Amino acid sequence: MFPGDNDYIKLTADWLLERTKIRPKVAIICGSGLGGLAEVLDDKTDFPYSDIPHFPTSTAPGHAGQLVFGRLEDHECVCMKGRFHFYEGYSMHKVTYPVRVFFLLGVKTLIVTNAAGALNGSYKVGDFMLIKDHINMPGFAGQNPLCGHNDERFGVRFPCMSDAYDPDLRALAKQTAKEQGLDRFLKQGVYCMLSGPTFETIAECKVLQTLGADAVGMSTVPEVVVARHCGLRVFAMSLITNIVVRDYDSNEKANHEEVLETTALRTEDLQTFIRNFITKIYDNYWVSL
Ligand SMILES: *[C@@H]1O[C@H](CO)[C@@H](O)[C@H](O)[C@H]1NC(C)=O
């Protein structure tokens, strides 16, 4: 990130603050086919990405491209309907631009959802995986969103990542899922990010399993890194939309349609979950937010 980029972030945040009365403490990033999460908000104000100054625009199928401000009960939230992926050709700085905007809007907690393929043999399609840790594979290859000039207004040069996924939020999520009767679908594991857009080869899947990953996808990690850098509390969850192919004799092939079909089936459960979860966050954390 070159010096000056962050002033654009401020311009974007100020532009939004002038156009909505909502002052969100919680931001939600919706994954593939999960844009319906924005529907849980009342009193909505939508901003198409293309209208927001200096904001990137979304190109992936299943990603609508709107920033939605609104209320959940009395709680003010903002939701990214459609996110930016590295495989679309955006730099890691562009991918994570909205997270810094959220920070300047006053957001304290970031909720990230994605669609992921299961590497762990005990996972089933339709399961939810609470992310307890990640493997930043693009980071291994020098693609970390925090590379370059460090702006101290956002955070320190060498941020800690061993505590990236807030344990209290995960505990609240487990409780929420249990109350909703979803606990048998609930897993907790390690998410590995690959850049995509290709799905993994069989040999690559074996590597990732050996490294301790439970699920694999093409998003989330950059946003989480930047959110933790600026001190946001993070909760992230994968919807398991496919089981990765691990057998050379298998006729299964990973495809984007399968991802979208599974998310469509589970959207309602997920929406209810997010609604209950956010209410719980506000009830439990509000004093400290
Ligand atoms: C797969 O997930 C289960 C349940 O979450 C966990 O107990 C197990 O350790 C995982 N297996 C591997 C190989 O990581």
The ligand as an SDF file (V2000), in Angstrom:
LIG
                    3D

 14 14  0  0  0  0  0  0  0  0999 V2000
  -11.5440  -33.6030   11.4570 C   0  0  0  0  0  0  0  0  0  0  0  0
  -12.5450  -32.9770   12.2180 O   0  0  0  0  0  0  0  0  0  0  0  0
  -12.8100  -33.6180   13.4310 C   0  0  0  0  0  0  0  0  0  0  0  0
  -14.0680  -32.9950   14.0030 C   0  0  0  0  0  0  0  0  0  0  0  0
  -14.0180  -31.5760   14.0140 O   0  0  0  0  0  0  0  0  0  0  0  0
  -11.5860  -33.5080   14.3120 C   0  0  0  0  0  0  0  0  0  0  0  0
  -11.8100  -34.1230   15.5580 O   0  0  0  0  0  0  0  0  0  0  0  0
  -10.4080  -34.1780   13.6210 C   0  0  0  0  0  0  0  0  0  0  0  0
   -9.2310  -33.9610   14.3370 O   0  0  0  0  0  0  0  0  0  0  0  0
  -10.2290  -33.6750   12.2030 C   0  0  0  0  0  0  0  0  0  0  0  0
   -9.3630  -34.5540   11.4930 N   0  0  0  0  0  0  0  0  0  0  0  0
   -8.2020  -34.1850   11.0250 C   0  0  0  0  0  0  0  0  0  0  0  0
   -7.4230  -35.2230   10.2800 C   0  0  0  0  0  0  0  0  0  0  0  0
   -7.7690  -33.0670   11.1570 O   0  0  0  0  0  0  0  0  0  0  0  0
  1  2  1  0
  1 10  1  0
  2  3  1  0
  3  4  1  0
  3  6  1  0
  4  5  1  0
  6  7  1  0
  6  8  1  0
  8  9  1  0
  8 10  1  0
 10 11  1  0
 11 12  1  0
 12 13  1  0
 12 14  2  0
M  END
$$$$
